[in-house]
Amino acid sequence: MEELETVYVIETLEDLYVVEDEVFEGKVLDGVLELATQFNSRREANDFLAEMSEAGISGKIKEAKIFIKVMK
């Protein structure tokens, strides 16, 4: 297995992550890691986290590594 890329996700609660990069009516849609919105840079994730904070929503930026494995 080898690393394909590194992205950033925002954790809202333990094991729940932002799955839609939009604040709607003061809330965000969250769900499992496999569906999490992937931000290509920490800055992009931080910008959205700031938008969430303005709406009173807390979260933490987490680094996520995506791996790939070629089957023979």
C-alpha positions in Angstrom: 0.0 0.0 0.0 1.3 3.5 -0.7 0.2 7.0 0.2 -1.9 8.6 -2.6 -2.4 12.0 -1.0 -2.9 14.0 2.2 -6.1 16.0 2.7 -7.7 17.8 5.6 -11.1 17.1 7.2 -13.0 18.8 10.0 -14.2 16.7 12.9 -17.3 18.1 14.6 -17.8 15.5 17.3 -15.9 12.3 18.0 -16.0 10.2 14.9 -18.2 12.7 13.0 -16.9 14.9 10.2 -18.2 17.7 8.0 -19.7 16.1 4.9 -21.1 19.2 3.2 -18.9 22.4 3.0 -21.8 24.7 3.6 -23.2 26.2 6.8 -27.0 26.1 6.5 -29.3 27.7 9.1 -26.5 27.7 11.6 -25.6 24.0 11.2 -23.4 21.8 9.2 -24.2 18.3 7.9 -21.9 15.8 9.5 -21.4 12.1 9.1 -18.8 9.3 8.8 -15.2 9.8 7.8 -15.7 8.0 4.4 -18.1 10.8 3.4 -16.2 13.7 4.8 -15.5 16.8 2.8 -11.9 16.8 1.8 -10.0 20.1 1.8 -6.8 20.2 -0.2 -5.0 22.5 2.1 -5.0 23.3 5.8 -5.8 26.9 4.8 -9.0 25.9 3.0 -10.1 23.8 6.0 -9.2 26.7 8.3 -11.3 29.1 6.2 -14.3 26.9 6.5 -13.7 26.3 10.2 -13.8 30.1 10.7 -17.1 30.2 8.9 -18.4 27.4 11.2 -17.1 29.3 14.2 -19.0 32.4 13.2 -22.2 30.3 13.3 -21.3 29.0 16.7 -20.2 25.5 15.5 -17.0 24.1 16.9 -14.7 21.6 15.2 -11.1 20.5 14.7 -9.0 20.1 11.6 -7.6 16.7 11.2 -5.0 15.5 8.6 -6.2 12.5 6.6 -4.0 10.3 4.4 -5.5 8.5 1.5 -3.8 5.2 0.5 -4.0 3.1 -2.6 -3.2 -0.6 -3.1 -2.8 -2.3 -6.5 -4.2 -5.8 -6.5 -2.3 -8.4 -8.5 
